Amino acid sequence: MSRYYRHWDTRRTYRNNQHHEGNLRIAMILGVILVGAFIFIYHGSGLFLQPPGLSQSPPSNIAVTVQIEKDPVYHTINALFSGGKGQVVTDYCIVRVTRSDGRIISKQLEPVKLAEVQIQGTESSDRVEVFVVYLSGNSYKIYDSYLPNRKYYDGGV
């Protein structure tokens, strides 16, 4: 085999590889776009408000309560653990706030009576979810609601 033939064969193979690499790049870009579109459609985007889901009630012998309120001036969301029959078998609680700007903030709430966490909300409606995790490993969503910002009438001044 001559030296020139080898050179021609190498160039031809290199060109074929370039062609296949270009196709591979296009396929990868299309795949990323399709996966992104699927995630956007399936999970929704932060632009659309999703309705709150149903909260799950744990059995009455292990039920606990968490009080949720939103400060109308500073827009902070306060979660207060109030206790209950299941306080001794509660491992921890998770308070998750989905703000109207799309940020999701989660904080852990200890199962001690009058334990409190504060999460900064927004001026608009914020979605608050509270999950209780028991020592057995079972978890329940005990609260799921939108908290609108309260507006007070100032007398028309």
N, C-alpha and C positions, 0 to 999 in steps of 0.2 A: 504494500500500500504506500502510495507516495505521500510526501509531506503536504502537498497542495490539497489532496483529497481529504486528508484528515482535517485540515484547516477548514475546508468548506463544510464538512460534516459537523464540526464543532459549532460553527456559526449557525448552521441550520437548526441544530438542537437548541442553541441559546435563544434563537428567535421563537421557536416553538414554546420554550419555557416562559418567555416574556408574554406570549399570547395567553397561556394558561394562568399565569400570575395575575394578569389583568382581569380575566374572568373570575378568578377567585376573589379578588378585591371587590368586584361588583356584587358577587353573590354575598359576601360578608356584609357589605353596606345595606343591601336589600334585606338581609336577615335581621340586622339591627333595627332597621326601620319597622319591619313587621312585628318584631318583639315589642318595640316601643308602642306601636299602635295597639297591639293586643292588651298590653298593660293599661294603657289609657282607657280603652273601651271597657275592659273587664272590671278594673278597680275604680274607674272614674278618676276625675282629676280634682285638684284642690279648688277649682273654680266653681264646682257644683256642690251645693249642700246636700249631703246624704241624710235621709230621714233617720232619726234615732231608732235603734232596734229595740226589741223587747228586752226588758231586764228579766233576769231569772231569779226566782225566789228560792233561797235555800230552805231546807226543812225547818220548821218553826223551832225545833229544839237546838238549832245551831245558828239561828238568825242573829245578825248584828245590824246596827243602823249607823249611817254616816250622814251628817247634816251638811248640805251644800248651800252656799249663798255667795252672791256677787256684790262687791262693794260698788255703789253707783258713782262714787267720786273718783276713786283710784283704779277701778276696774279689776281689782284683785279677786280671785276666786278662792274662797276659804272652804276647806273640807275639815270637819270636826268629827272625830270618832266618838260616838255616843255609847258604845258598848252594846250589850245584849246577852242573851243566853249562850251564844256561841263564842263569846269573847275568849274563853280559855282554850278553845280548840282552833282559834284563828291564828294563822302564821303571820300574814301581813295583808295589807290592802294596797291597791294601786289606784291612784287617781290620775286619769288621763284627760287632758284638755286639748281639744282640737280648736285652735283659734280661728277666727274668721279670715285671717290672712294666710291660713294654710299650715302654720307651724303646729307641731304636735309636741306637747310637753307632758311628761309623766313623772310623778313623784310617788315615793313609797310612804304609806301612812301606817304607823305602828299601831297594833291593836291594844292600846292603852287608853283607858277612858280619858276623854278631853284632850287627846293628842290631836294636833292640828298641822295642816300644811297649807301654804299659800302659793298660788300660781298666778302669775300676771296674765290677765286677760286683755281683751281689746274693748273698744267702745261699742262694737257691734255684738251680735249674738255669738256665743262660744258654746261648743258642745262639750259636755262633761260626762265622762263614764267612770264608774267606780267598780273595781273588781275586787272580790274577796277571795283569798287563797287560804284554805284550811290546812292543818297539819297532815291530814290524810292525802293531800295532793289535789283534792277537788277544788274547783274554782267556779265562782258565780259572778255574773254581772248584776249588781244590785241596783245600779242607777245609770240611766242613760237619758239625757235631756239637754235641750238648748237653754242656755241662760241668757235672756236678753238684758241689755242694759236698761235699767229703770230711768225714766225721765220724769222729772218733777215739774209741775206747773208753777211758774214763778210769779203768777199774778198779773201777767201781761205787761210787766215793766220792761 
